[in-house]
Amino acid sequence: MIDEFSIPLLAICEPKTSPCNIHLIGARLKMQCWLVNSHGSIWVFFQKSFTCACVGESAQHLSLKVTSQLLPSPVYVSFVHAKSTEQERTLLWNNLLAENPSDCPWMVLGDFNAIVSTDEKMGGLPFRVDEGMELRTFMSLAGVFDAGFSGSSFTWCNNRGGLARIWKRLDRVLVNQSTSALGVSFMVQHLAREPSDHSPLLLSTSTRLDNKPKPFRFLNIWMMRPEFLDVIRSSWAVPCSGRPLQRLATKLRSVKRAVKLWSREVFGNIFDAVKQAEEAVEVAENAFINEPSQPHWLSLQETRAILKNSLVREEVFWKQKSRIKWLKDGDTNSKYFHSVVAERRAKSIIHRIKND
């Protein structure tokens, strides 16, 4: 498998052999370096093209800071081999939350011994809603989401016969928002289980082609300006010749060009506008603190108003982008909207194309 997929980094959970044999196994795997947690339950092998430093570990996980020329920046990776009871796993979730690298790219992957929904189980007792709360709660607190997958819907089977057979998706890859912003697409594939009861997870990367032409999309923030409809009317009224469908296509292109130009002039980059407004508020606050005069107070109020409007525009943009409609208007939900967009983008990745 290592030769077939040219794997430069490999993690093994529950190797069922003594760590004393790790040198021998590393040589057989043609790996140059390795790390193991103190309990010997998680082994990580890697080539010299990777630099891995341990940043945390327990009986159920091993967290590494991974650096490589193949990655645009260091990525924190937590390899997980969760215990079979919810009480034991609570310690794992707490350890992982304590090691959360905040705004740095972070991946949590391995055997979680937990599922989140009814479609992740087949056979045995029916799925209970409270059964999925444990992992969902951790994902929410940690700010991570499922990276998606291709292959079989389940990664574990008890290998029993008849009605006693149970399948579950116990193994997965979770990523945070910073990982999805790396400019690299991560694809997860569930490989064949034999002879193990767990499916190996193959994680591969590819560079996203973000320089492709972007489609024209209507932005709800445009409706915040009363002159928006006038821009459409004036561009649509420009006469053109040709057949009816040709005239329609010409008018639509004309409206698109006019709206894009108008949006660039009126709104500019809404994210840069927020940063500039925040800086202006800071300058105005310092000026008022140093000299609490009426002109400085009016200037501070003016910059605060501009910042408020900029934040409203940013939130309207992210709300539309995330397609979330149930949150109350005016709430500061930009970070939540951003995370929803990142999760949708990760789920939209085509992990594999099957040729029938």
Summary of the structure (lengths in Angstrom):
residues: 356
radius of gyration: 26.3
end to end distance: 23.4
largest distance: 82.5
contacts: 960
relative contact order: 0.08
helix: 43%
strand: 21%
